[in-house]
Amino acid sequence: MVFKPEGMRKEIVQNMRGGKGQVEIVHLVERNQLANEARLFARLTLKPGTSIGPHRHENEFEIFFVLSGKGTFYDNDKPTEIEAGDVCLTMSGETHSVENNSNEDLVLLAVIILSPKS
C-alpha cells in the first residue's frame, strides 16, 4: 500500500495541549489503517514560537524523530535542546512537551504506539 502526499489529511491545531500557536499535523497514515497497534503516525510542523503543551501519556508511548529544525524537548519537565536526527521517547506514565524557540520550522515525525493489553 502506498499513500501519496496529496491524499494525506492535513490538520491545524490551535494551542495544542495548551501550547502556543498553531501546529500543523499531516496524518501520514490514518488511525484506522494502524490495526489498533498505534494511534498516530504523522508529521508535525511547529513554526517559530509555537509549542505543544505538557501532557501525560497513559497506556501508550510516543516517539518523535526530529526531521529538521531545532527546539527544546521537555522530558518530565527536564529541558533538552533537540535538532535534526534526534529521537525523543516518552513512555507510558511520563509527561512531555516541545517548543520551537528557534527562527526556523521544527518538523517532527510522531508515532504513538499503544501499550499491549495484559
N, C-alpha and C positions, 0 to 999 in steps of 0.2 A: 504494500500500500504506500502511496506517495501523496503527500499533502503539499500543494503549491501555495506560495505566499499570497497570491490573490484570493485564495479561498479561506484564508485564516481569519478568524474573528478578532477584531481589534476592539479594545475596551479602554475607556478613560475613567480612572477612579480618582475622585477629588478627596483630598485629605485621607489617604489610605491608612487605615488603622490608627487614625488620629494624627497622622503626619502632616507635612506641609506640601502644598501644591498638588499637581496632578501627576499621577503615574500612568503611563501607557502600558497596557498589557496586550501582547499579541499571543493568543492561545495557539500554540504550535500544533497541539493535538487536543481535541476536545475531551472533557472528562468522561463522557460516555464511551470513548474509544480506549480508555485506560484500564479496562477489565477489572474494575473495583480494586485495583492494586495501588493506584495513585489517584490524586485528585487535581493535580496541576502539572502541566508541562508547558512553560510559557517563557517569552522574552519580555522582561520588564525594562522600561526606559525611564530613568529619573533625570529630568532636566536639572541644571544647576539650581541649588536652593531647595530642591524637593527632597522629601523623606517619606519613609514608611515608618509609622509609629511603633512603639514597643508592643509586642503581643506574644502570647504563650502558645506553644503547640502541644496538643494533647492527643495521644493515640495516633501520632503521625510524626514524621520528621521532614525537614526542609533542607535542601541543598541549593546554594547559589553558586554559580560559576560566573566570575566576572569576565565578560566578553570584551568590554572596553571602558575606559574612563577610570576615575578614582573616587574614593569616598571614605566614609567611616562606617564600619560594621560594629554594632553593639551586641556583644555576646553576653547575655545575662548582665547587662549594664556596663560591661567592660569594653571600652572603645579600642578598636584596632583599625589602622589605616589599611585600605584594600585597593588593589589595582588589577588591571587585566592579567588573567592567568591564575588569580587566587580563587580558592574554594572556601566557602563558608558553610558550616554544618550546624544545624540546630536540631537537637534530639527532642523526643517527646518529654514534656515537663519543663523544657527550657524556654527562655524568653529571648527575643532578638528584635533588632530594628536596624535600619540602614539609612544613611543620609548622604546626599551628594553635596559636599561642601567645596566642590571644585568649579572650574569655569567651563567644563565640557560635560556632555551627557555621560551618565553612568548606566551601562547596559548590562543586565544580568540575565543569565539563563536560570530559571527557577523550576525546581522539581519538588513536589510534595508527595511523599510516599506514605501510604497508610501502614500503621503497625499491624503485624499479623495478630489475628484473634487467638487467644489461648484456649 
